[in-house]
Amino acid sequence: MVGAVAVLLGQLLGAGPAAARAGVLPGSAFPLVLDVDMTPNPACRGPVRGRVEIYDPAAAKSGATVEWRVRAGEEQLAGGRLDMGARVGTAEFTIPYDRVPASETALRIDARVAASSGGGHASGRYGKVWRDTIRRGCDPVRVASVGDSVVWGQGLDHDQKFPYLTGQLLGRETGRGRQVMDYAISGAVLDAPDLPAGNKDADCLRTTEQQDPDGDGEMEFGEVTQQTPDVFCQLEKAGAQARAGGYGLDLVVINGCINDLDPFFGIGAGITPGSEDLPKAVRRECSGVGAAAENPAKDVPYFSGAKVGYGGRGMRAAIEKAHSLPGRPKVLVADFYYALSRSSSPIPVKNCSVPGVTGARLSSCRSALGGVAERYEQYTQLANAAYHQAAAAANEASNDGAYAVAADGLFTVDNALLTRDSKVWNTPVSDPAFPLRTRACPELSATPAQCLTAAVAHPDIAGARQYADAFLLNPSVRAWFHLPRQGPRAQLHVPESAHVGGEVPLSVTVGGKPPAGYRYHWYFGDGTQQETTEPAVTHAYDHEGPWLPRLVMTGPDGGKVLVEAGRALAVD
């Protein structure tokens, strides 16, 4: 879904496939370290065994040899040479336990083309650095992430993605270290009946995607938008790996269902059916109520979910499957952000101004593009409400206590594409993963235009960090991992109902009294926010709800506490 927006806006901004021309970005990222796996890490005893994957089609074509190295500061812990007989080469390494640092230490892994044996050319420059950490430890916080391109982190390096950052923060605050396994993939739908056929999730274990060259379930080539396993399939792979490794998971970060809907949510923007009832679609695809037998967008180009059909399971079923994995992990559902919003101004309309598009058709085209932004706001509201309902239903049915929460990244309409405080990629060529797409998309993708522009409208580095920081404020997450409170136990007071346009009073109390000495950042749930120095505020909603207000209180010492309304506010 976001991919559909990406390809359209990439073209509107004048940065379609031509942006990948040589000279836009140098090939200095290559040889590119595609993935590094280290087990165990943290290490309790014994050596750390690792595997590095190096991607360089040009080196493979010339039959070159690459040199790679693993460094902690200036100390080289491992290294070697690898003959590039294919576009992806794999090498293994071992780090003895006595060389594993006691505390978390940054690692840098990179590679270069080696000098030729006959002296024909000298060694090349080292390519892009893969960043990770290593440490000793026996009980790391283990996090698995499943979902679509938002959770997968389109456009980001692996250590910039919010599931990785969430695990890193939890590992540091608990003192346990972290291990993050990422099974998410760009373009994934929540549930597809033929991925695998008949929703037999275990059959996923017998398939390997081309985005996963080493077959470990982690999608190293996730930038390539191809047929992809659905979220239930991803969960199946996460469980199988945990059982094989003899470990339990502590947390699953999950999202899904935007790719199950038709692109642009039914707005007729020239490539979409323009017939979708968005509230009905969200109930069907996010909540799993009344799933249709056939996808109405099955013939729409540049849509990852177009050919996979509709499944019948919603987010509650996915949450319950996640909790059934080894370790009975807690489940964090990542609320959707604002990819586009009313603040995304001006929405480019260059594609409307082409020969033959005049008069009423031109007005209709421009109106449709503006409607896309409105629909994204509406989808954010509806999907997040569905996520919260799913988490609440899963908790209510649980025999071992509440284990799921729909957590918010505290995004506003001003963080969307083309806004004053954007927290998403606004061009298809500025993100860290673009060098990978310049080689992988033309080589591996059936829709290179979509693939090359895939990062547009996805959370950027600051956006991913905002997700992780907000997750660590969530009271449920802090309680699950026994993290200390950073502020008082407060209560957010919100009326049961209100009318559109009416002034709605909101206030916060501590021990029944208004607190003093705090700064208050109000998030009203409708994508707007306000900062005050007083523990009370009023807000007028311009759309029907429900809306779930939140408040971040910041004390004199900088400590923050997130306070969430006990129920959503009904606005009509």
C-alpha positions as CSV (number, residue, x, y, z in Angstrom):
1,M,0.0,0.0,0.0
2,V,2.7,2.5,1.0
3,G,4.6,1.1,-2.0
4,A,1.8,2.2,-4.3
5,V,2.1,5.7,-2.8
6,A,5.8,5.5,-3.2
7,V,5.8,4.8,-6.9
8,L,3.3,7.5,-7.6
9,L,4.9,10.2,-5.5
10,G,8.3,9.2,-6.8
11,Q,7.1,9.9,-10.3
12,L,5.4,13.1,-9.2
13,L,8.6,14.3,-7.6
14,G,10.4,13.6,-10.8
15,A,12.5,10.8,-9.3
16,G,11.3,7.6,-10.8
17,P,13.5,5.0,-12.3
18,A,15.8,7.6,-13.8
19,A,17.0,8.4,-10.3
20,A,19.0,5.2,-10.3
21,R,21.2,6.4,-13.1
22,A,24.9,6.1,-12.5
23,G,26.2,9.3,-10.9
24,V,23.2,10.0,-8.7
25,L,24.9,7.9,-6.1
26,P,28.5,6.5,-6.4
27,G,29.2,2.8,-6.1
28,S,31.2,3.4,-3.0
29,A,28.8,1.2,-1.0
30,F,30.1,-1.9,-2.7
31,P,31.1,-4.5,-1.9
32,L,28.0,-4.3,0.3
33,V,27.7,-6.3,3.5
34,L,24.1,-7.6,3.2
35,D,23.8,-9.4,6.5
36,V,25.8,-10.5,9.5
37,D,24.5,-13.3,11.8
38,M,26.3,-14.0,15.1
39,T,25.3,-16.8,17.5
40,P,25.1,-16.6,20.4
41,N,25.3,-12.9,20.9
42,P,25.3,-12.0,23.7
43,A,27.6,-15.0,24.4
44,C,27.2,-16.8,27.8
45,R,30.1,-19.2,27.2
46,G,32.1,-20.5,24.3
47,P,32.8,-18.8,21.0
48,V,30.6,-16.6,18.9
49,R,30.0,-18.1,15.5
50,G,29.2,-15.8,12.7
51,R,28.3,-15.6,9.1
52,V,28.7,-12.6,6.8
53,E,26.9,-12.2,3.4
54,I,28.4,-9.9,0.8
55,Y,26.5,-8.6,-2.2
56,D,28.4,-7.3,-5.2
57,P,27.1,-8.2,-8.7
58,A,30.0,-6.4,-10.4
59,A,32.6,-8.3,-8.4
60,A,30.8,-11.6,-9.2
61,K,30.7,-10.7,-12.9
62,S,34.5,-10.1,-13.0
63,G,35.3,-13.1,-10.7
64,A,36.9,-10.8,-8.1
65,T,37.9,-11.7,-4.6
66,V,36.8,-9.6,-1.7
67,E,38.5,-9.1,1.7
68,W,36.2,-8.6,4.7
69,R,36.8,-7.7,8.3
70,V,35.0,-7.6,11.7
71,R,36.3,-4.8,14.0
72,A,35.6,-3.7,17.5
73,G,37.2,-0.2,17.6
74,E,40.6,-0.7,16.1
75,E,40.9,-4.3,17.0
76,Q,40.1,-6.8,14.3
77,L,38.2,-9.8,15.7
78,A,37.8,-11.7,12.4
79,G,38.4,-11.4,8.7
80,G,39.2,-13.3,5.5
81,R,39.0,-13.5,1.8
82,L,36.0,-14.6,-0.3
83,D,35.9,-15.5,-4.0
84,M,32.7,-13.9,-5.5
85,G,31.4,-16.7,-7.6
86,A,27.9,-15.4,-7.3
87,R,26.2,-12.0,-6.6
88,V,26.0,-13.0,-2.9
89,G,29.0,-14.6,-1.2
90,T,29.0,-16.1,2.3
91,A,31.8,-16.5,4.7
92,E,31.9,-17.9,8.2
93,F,34.0,-16.8,11.2
94,T,34.5,-17.5,14.9
95,I,35.3,-15.1,17.7
96,P,36.8,-16.9,20.7
97,Y,35.0,-16.2,24.0
98,D,38.1,-14.6,25.6
99,R,37.9,-11.9,22.8
100,V,34.2,-11.2,23.4
101,P,33.9,-7.9,25.3
102,A,32.2,-8.0,28.7
103,S,29.9,-5.0,27.9
104,E,28.1,-3.9,24.8
105,T,30.7,-2.9,22.2
106,A,30.2,-1.6,18.7
107,L,31.2,-3.7,15.8
108,R,31.9,-2.6,12.2
109,I,31.9,-5.1,9.4
110,D,33.0,-4.1,5.8
111,A,34.6,-5.5,2.7
112,R,36.6,-4.4,-0.3
113,V,37.8,-5.9,-3.6
114,A,41.1,-7.5,-3.0
115,A,44.2,-6.7,-5.1
116,S,44.7,-9.1,-8.0
117,S,47.3,-11.9,-7.5
118,G,49.1,-10.8,-10.7
119,G,49.3,-7.2,-9.6
120,G,46.9,-5.9,-12.2
121,H,45.0,-3.8,-9.8
122,A,45.4,-2.7,-6.2
123,S,42.9,-3.3,-3.5
124,G,39.7,-1.3,-3.7
125,R,38.1,1.0,-1.2
126,Y,36.1,-0.5,1.7
127,G,32.4,-0.4,1.0
128,K,29.5,0.5,3.3
129,V,29.9,-0.4,6.9
130,W,27.5,-2.8,8.6
131,R,27.0,-1.8,12.2
132,D,26.2,-4.1,15.1
133,T,27.2,-4.8,18.7
134,I,28.7,-7.7,20.7
135,R,28.9,-8.5,24.4
136,R,28.8,-11.3,26.9
137,G,25.6,-12.3,28.6
138,C,23.4,-15.3,29.3
139,D,19.8,-14.0,29.2
140,P,19.3,-11.5,26.4
141,V,16.0,-9.8,25.7
142,R,14.9,-11.7,22.5
143,V,12.7,-9.7,20.1
144,A,11.1,-11.0,16.9
145,S,9.6,-8.6,14.4
146,V,6.9,-9.5,11.8
147,G,4.9,-7.4,9.5
148,D,5.2,-5.3,6.3
149,S,7.6,-2.6,5.1
150,V,6.9,-0.4,8.0
151,V,8.1,-2.9,10.6
152,W,10.8,-4.1,8.1
153,G,12.1,-0.5,7.9
154,Q,12.0,0.3,4.2
155,G,15.0,2.5,3.4
156,L,16.8,2.0,6.7
157,D,20.0,0.1,7.7
158,H,19.2,-2.8,10.0
159,D,20.5,-1.0,13.1
160,Q,18.2,2.0,12.4
161,K,15.0,0.0,12.3
162,F,12.6,0.5,15.2
163,P,12.3,-3.2,16.2
164,Y,16.1,-3.3,16.5
165,L,16.2,0.0,18.4
166,T,13.4,-1.2,20.7
167,G,15.3,-4.3,21.5
168,Q,18.5,-2.3,22.0
169,L,16.7,0.0,24.5
170,L,15.2,-2.9,26.4
171,G,18.6,-4.7,26.5
172,R,20.3,-1.6,27.9
173,E,17.6,-0.7,30.4
174,T,17.4,-4.3,31.7
175,G,21.1,-4.9,31.6
176,R,20.5,-8.1,29.7
177,G,21.6,-7.2,26.2
178,R,19.4,-8.0,23.2
179,Q,18.9,-10.4,20.3
180,V,16.6,-9.2,17.5
181,M,15.3,-11.5,14.8
182,D,13.6,-9.7,11.9
183,Y,11.1,-11.7,9.8
184,A,9.2,-8.8,8.4
185,I,9.2,-8.1,4.6
186,S,8.2,-5.2,2.4
187,G,4.8,-5.8,0.7
188,A,3.6,-8.4,3.2
189,V,-0.2,-8.8,3.7
190,L,-1.6,-9.8,7.1
191,D,-3.3,-12.9,5.8
192,A,-3.3,-14.4,2.3
193,P,-5.0,-17.8,1.7
194,D,-2.5,-18.9,-0.8
195,L,0.7,-18.0,1.0
196,P,0.7,-20.9,1.7
197,A,-2.4,-22.5,0.1
198,G,-5.2,-23.1,2.4
199,N,-3.6,-21.1,5.2
200,K,-1.5,-24.1,6.2
201,D,1.2,-22.0,7.9
202,A,3.6,-24.9,8.5
203,D,4.0,-25.2,4.7
204,C,5.8,-21.9,4.8
205,L,8.8,-23.7,6.3
206,R,9.3,-25.5,3.1
207,T,9.7,-22.4,1.0
208,T,12.5,-19.9,0.5
209,E,11.9,-16.4,-0.9
210,Q,14.4,-14.8,-3.3
211,Q,14.7,-11.9,-0.8
212,D,16.2,-14.4,1.7
213,P,19.3,-15.8,0.0
214,D,20.6,-17.7,3.1
215,G,17.1,-19.2,3.9
216,D,17.1,-18.1,7.5
217,G,13.7,-16.3,7.3
218,E,15.2,-12.8,7.5
219,M,14.7,-10.9,4.3
220,E,18.0,-9.4,3.4
221,F,16.7,-8.3,0.0
222,G,13.5,-6.9,1.5
223,E,13.9,-3.8,-0.6
224,V,12.8,-5.9,-3.6
225,T,9.0,-5.9,-3.8
226,Q,8.0,-9.4,-4.9
227,Q,5.6,-12.1,-3.8
228,T,6.1,-12.3,0.0
229,P,5.1,-14.5,3.0
230,D,2.1,-13.1,5.0
231,V,2.4,-12.2,8.7
232,F,1.1,-15.6,9.8
233,C,3.8,-17.3,7.7
234,Q,6.5,-15.0,9.3
235,L,5.3,-16.0,12.7
236,E,5.6,-19.7,11.8
237,K,9.2,-19.2,10.7
238,A,10.0,-17.2,13.9
239,G,8.6,-20.1,16.0
240,A,10.4,-22.7,14.1
241,Q,13.7,-21.0,14.5
242,A,13.1,-20.4,18.2
243,R,12.4,-24.1,18.7
244,A,15.4,-25.2,16.7
245,G,17.6,-22.8,18.7
246,G,16.2,-23.9,22.0
247,Y,15.2,-20.3,23.1
248,G,12.1,-18.5,24.0
249,L,11.1,-15.0,22.8
250,D,10.3,-12.1,25.1
251,L,8.6,-9.8,22.7
252,V,7.0,-9.8,19.2
253,V,6.7,-6.5,17.4
254,I,4.0,-6.8,14.8
255,N,1.9,-4.9,12.3
256,G,-0.1,-5.6,9.1
257,C,-3.2,-5.3,7.0
258,I,-2.4,-2.1,5.0
259,N,-1.3,-4.2,2.0
260,D,-4.5,-6.3,2.2
261,L,-6.5,-3.2,1.2
262,D,-6.7,-1.7,-2.3
263,P,-4.1,1.0,-3.1
264,F,-5.2,4.6,-2.0
265,F,-8.2,3.0,-0.2
266,G,-10.5,3.3,-3.2
267,I,-9.6,6.9,-4.3
268,G,-9.7,7.0,-8.0
269,A,-6.2,8.3,-8.8
270,G,-5.9,6.8,-12.2
271,I,-4.6,3.4,-11.3
272,T,-7.0,2.3,-8.6
273,P,-10.6,0.9,-8.7
274,G,-12.0,3.9,-6.7
275,S,-14.7,1.8,-5.2
276,E,-13.5,0.8,-1.7
277,D,-15.5,1.4,1.4
278,L,-12.6,2.0,3.8
279,P,-14.3,1.4,7.2
280,K,-15.7,-1.9,5.8
281,A,-12.3,-2.8,4.4
282,V,-10.5,-2.2,7.7
283,R,-13.1,-4.3,9.5
284,R,-12.6,-7.1,6.9
285,E,-8.8,-7.0,6.6
286,C,-7.5,-5.7,10.0
287,S,-10.2,-7.2,12.1
288,G,-10.8,-10.3,10.0
289,V,-14.5,-9.8,9.9
290,G,-16.2,-10.7,6.6
291,A,-13.2,-11.4,4.5
292,A,-13.9,-11.2,0.8
293,A,-13.2,-14.1,-1.5
294,E,-11.5,-12.0,-4.2
295,N,-9.3,-8.9,-4.0
296,P,-11.0,-6.0,-5.9
297,A,-7.6,-4.6,-6.6
298,K,-6.2,-7.8,-8.2
299,D,-5.5,-6.1,-11.5
300,V,-3.9,-2.9,-10.1
301,P,-0.2,-2.4,-11.0
302,Y,2.4,-1.6,-8.4
303,F,0.5,-3.2,-5.6
304,S,2.2,-6.0,-3.7
305,G,-1.0,-7.5,-2.4
306,A,-2.8,-7.5,-5.7
307,K,-2.4,-11.1,-6.6
308,V,-2.6,-12.9,-3.3
309,G,-6.3,-12.7,-2.5
310,Y,-7.9,-12.0,0.8
311,G,-7.5,-14.1,3.9
312,G,-10.0,-14.5,6.8
313,R,-7.8,-13.9,9.8
314,G,-7.3,-10.5,11.4
315,M,-5.0,-8.9,13.9
316,R,-6.4,-10.6,16.9
317,A,-5.6,-14.0,15.4
318,A,-2.1,-12.8,14.6
319,I,-1.6,-11.5,18.2
320,E,-2.7,-14.8,19.6
321,K,-0.4,-16.8,17.3
322,A,2.5,-14.5,18.2
323,H,1.9,-15.2,21.9
324,S,1.8,-19.0,21.3
325,L,5.5,-18.9,20.1
326,P,8.2,-20.4,22.4
327,G,8.6,-18.3,25.5
328,R,4.9,-17.1,25.4
329,P,6.2,-13.6,24.4
330,K,4.5,-10.3,25.0
331,V,3.1,-8.7,21.8
332,L,3.5,-5.1,20.8
333,V,1.3,-4.0,17.9
334,A,2.9,-1.0,16.2
335,D,0.2,1.6,15.5
336,F,0.3,3.1,12.0
337,Y,1.8,6.6,11.5
338,Y,0.7,9.3,9.1
339,A,2.3,8.6,5.7
340,L,0.2,11.3,4.1
341,S,-2.0,13.9,5.8
342,R,-3.8,17.2,5.4
343,S,-0.4,18.8,6.1
344,S,1.2,17.2,3.1
345,S,1.1,20.4,1.1
346,P,1.4,20.9,-1.7
347,I,0.4,17.5,-2.9
348,P,2.2,17.3,-6.3
349,V,-0.3,17.2,-9.2
350,K,2.2,17.1,-12.1
351,N,0.8,13.8,-13.3
352,C,-2.6,15.4,-13.6
353,S,-1.2,18.1,-16.0
354,V,-0.6,15.9,-19.1
355,P,-2.0,16.3,-22.6
356,G,-5.6,15.2,-22.8
357,V,-6.3,15.8,-19.1
358,T,-8.4,19.0,-19.0
359,G,-11.5,20.4,-17.6
360,A,-13.6,18.2,-15.3
361,R,-11.0,15.3,-15.6
362,L,-8.2,17.6,-14.4
363,S,-10.3,18.8,-11.5
364,S,-11.2,15.2,-10.6
365,C,-7.6,14.1,-10.8
366,R,-6.4,16.9,-8.4
367,S,-9.3,16.2,-6.1
368,A,-8.4,12.5,-6.0
369,L,-4.8,13.2,-5.0
370,G,-6.0,15.4,-2.2
371,G,-8.5,12.7,-1.2
372,V,-5.6,10.2,-0.9
373,A,-4.2,12.3,2.0
374,E,-7.6,12.4,3.7
375,R,-7.9,8.6,3.3
376,Y,-4.5,8.0,4.8
377,E,-5.6,10.0,7.9
378,Q,-8.8,8.0,8.0
379,Y,-6.9,4.7,7.6
380,T,-4.6,5.6,10.4
381,Q,-7.5,6.2,12.7
382,L,-9.4,3.1,11.7
383,A,-6.5,0.7,11.7
384,N,-5.2,1.9,15.0
385,A,-8.6,1.5,16.5
386,A,-8.8,-2.0,15.1
387,Y,-5.3,-2.8,16.6
388,H,-6.4,-1.6,20.0
389,Q,-9.6,-3.6,19.8
390,A,-7.7,-6.7,18.8
391,A,-5.2,-6.4,21.6
392,A,-8.0,-5.8,24.1
393,A,-9.9,-8.9,22.8
394,A,-6.7,-11.1,23.0
395,N,-6.0,-9.9,26.5
396,E,-9.6,-10.6,27.6
397,A,-9.5,-14.1,26.3
398,S,-6.0,-14.9,27.8
399,N,-5.5,-17.5,30.5
400,D,-2.1,-16.0,31.5
401,G,-2.8,-12.3,32.0
402,A,-2.7,-9.4,29.6
403,Y,0.2,-9.8,27.1
404,A,-0.7,-7.5,24.2
405,V,-0.7,-3.8,23.7
406,A,-1.2,-1.5,20.7
407,A,1.5,1.0,21.1
408,D,1.7,4.4,19.5
409,G,4.7,6.1,17.9
410,L,3.2,9.5,18.9
411,F,3.1,10.7,15.3
412,T,1.1,13.6,14.1
413,V,-0.1,14.9,10.8
414,D,2.9,17.2,10.8
415,N,5.2,14.2,10.6
416,A,3.8,13.0,7.2
417,L,5.2,13.3,3.7
418,L,6.0,16.9,2.5
419,T,5.3,18.5,5.9
420,R,7.3,20.9,8.0
421,D,8.3,18.3,10.6
422,S,8.4,15.2,8.3
423,K,9.6,12.0,9.9
424,V,9.3,10.0,6.6
425,W,11.5,9.7,3.5
426,N,10.4,12.4,1.1
427,T,12.5,11.3,-1.9
428,P,13.4,7.9,-3.2
429,V,17.2,8.6,-3.3
430,S,18.2,10.0,0.1
431,D,17.8,6.9,2.4
432,P,20.7,4.6,3.4
433,A,19.4,1.6,1.5
434,F,19.2,3.3,-1.9
435,P,22.6,1.9,-3.0
436,L,21.2,-1.6,-2.4
437,R,18.1,-0.8,-4.5
438,T,20.1,0.6,-7.4
439,R,21.6,-2.9,-8.0
440,A,18.9,-5.2,-6.6
441,C,15.8,-3.7,-8.0
442,P,16.7,-3.9,-11.7
443,E,18.2,-7.3,-11.2
444,L,15.5,-9.0,-9.0
445,S,12.3,-7.0,-9.1
446,A,9.4,-7.5,-11.5
447,T,8.3,-3.9,-10.8
448,P,11.6,-1.9,-10.6
449,A,9.8,1.5,-10.6
450,Q,8.0,0.6,-7.4
451,C,11.2,-1.1,-6.0
452,L,13.4,1.9,-6.7
453,T,11.0,4.4,-5.0
454,A,10.0,2.0,-2.2
455,A,11.3,4.1,0.7
456,V,9.1,7.1,0.0
457,A,6.6,7.8,2.8
458,H,8.2,5.3,5.2
459,P,9.6,6.3,8.6
460,D,13.1,7.8,8.2
461,I,15.9,7.6,10.8
462,A,14.2,10.1,13.1
463,G,10.8,8.5,12.6
464,A,12.1,5.0,13.5
465,R,13.8,6.4,16.6
466,Q,10.5,8.1,17.6
467,Y,8.7,4.8,17.4
468,A,11.3,3.0,19.7
469,D,11.4,5.9,22.2
470,A,7.6,6.0,22.4
471,F,7.4,2.2,22.8
472,L,9.7,2.4,25.8
473,L,7.4,5.0,27.4
474,N,4.4,2.7,27.2
475,P,3.3,1.6,30.7
476,S,2.6,-2.0,29.6
477,V,6.1,-2.4,28.1
478,R,7.8,-0.9,31.2
479,A,5.8,-3.2,33.5
480,W,6.5,-6.4,31.4
481,F,10.2,-5.8,31.6
482,H,10.3,-4.5,35.2
483,L,11.6,-1.1,34.1
484,P,11.5,1.7,36.8
485,R,8.8,4.4,36.5
486,Q,10.1,7.7,35.2
487,G,7.3,9.8,36.6
488,P,4.2,9.7,38.8
489,R,1.2,7.5,38.4
490,A,-1.2,9.9,36.7
491,Q,-4.7,9.7,35.4
492,L,-5.9,11.4,32.2
493,H,-9.4,12.6,32.4
494,V,-11.5,12.6,29.2
495,P,-15.2,12.9,28.7
496,E,-17.1,9.9,27.4
497,S,-18.4,11.8,24.3
498,A,-18.2,15.0,22.4
499,H,-19.4,16.7,19.3
500,V,-17.4,17.7,16.2
501,G,-16.3,21.3,16.6
502,G,-17.1,21.5,20.3
503,E,-14.4,22.3,22.9
504,V,-13.4,19.1,24.7
505,P,-11.8,19.5,28.2
506,L,-8.8,17.2,29.0
507,S,-6.9,17.2,32.3
508,V,-4.4,15.1,34.3
509,T,-4.2,14.5,38.0
510,V,-1.8,12.7,40.3
511,G,-3.3,11.4,43.5
512,G,-6.5,13.3,42.6
513,K,-4.8,16.6,42.3
514,P,-3.4,18.7,39.4
515,P,0.4,18.1,39.3
516,A,2.9,21.0,39.3
517,G,6.3,21.5,37.8
518,Y,5.8,19.4,34.7
519,R,5.7,20.1,31.0
520,Y,2.7,18.5,29.2
521,H,2.7,17.3,25.6
522,W,-0.9,16.4,24.6
523,Y,-1.6,14.0,21.7
524,F,-5.3,14.2,21.0
525,G,-5.5,11.0,18.9
526,D,-6.6,12.8,15.7
527,G,-3.1,13.5,14.6
528,T,-2.8,16.9,16.3
529,Q,-0.8,17.8,19.4
530,Q,-0.1,20.7,21.8
531,E,2.4,21.5,24.4
532,T,1.5,23.4,27.6
533,T,2.8,24.1,31.1
534,E,-0.6,23.6,32.6
535,P,-2.2,20.2,33.4
536,A,-5.4,21.0,31.5
537,V,-6.3,21.8,28.0
538,T,-9.2,22.0,25.6
539,H,-9.3,20.7,22.0
540,A,-11.9,20.8,19.2
541,Y,-12.1,17.7,17.0
542,D,-13.0,18.4,13.4
543,H,-13.7,14.7,12.5
544,E,-15.9,12.0,14.0
545,G,-14.0,9.6,16.3
546,P,-13.3,7.5,18.2
547,W,-10.1,9.2,19.3
548,L,-7.7,8.0,22.0
549,P,-5.9,10.9,23.7
550,R,-2.4,10.5,25.2
551,L,-0.2,12.7,27.3
552,V,3.6,12.8,27.8
553,M,4.6,14.5,31.1
554,T,8.2,15.6,31.4
555,G,9.5,16.4,34.9
556,P,12.3,18.8,36.0
557,D,14.8,16.0,35.8
558,G,13.9,15.2,32.2
559,G,12.1,12.0,33.1
560,K,9.0,11.2,30.9
561,V,5.9,9.3,31.6
562,L,3.2,8.4,29.1
563,V,-0.4,8.6,30.3
564,E,-3.2,7.1,28.1
565,A,-6.9,7.7,28.4
566,G,-8.7,4.6,29.8
567,R,-11.1,4.6,26.9
568,A,-11.5,6.2,23.5
569,L,-13.4,9.4,23.2
570,A,-16.5,9.1,21.1
571,V,-16.9,12.2,18.8
572,D,-20.0,12.6,16.6
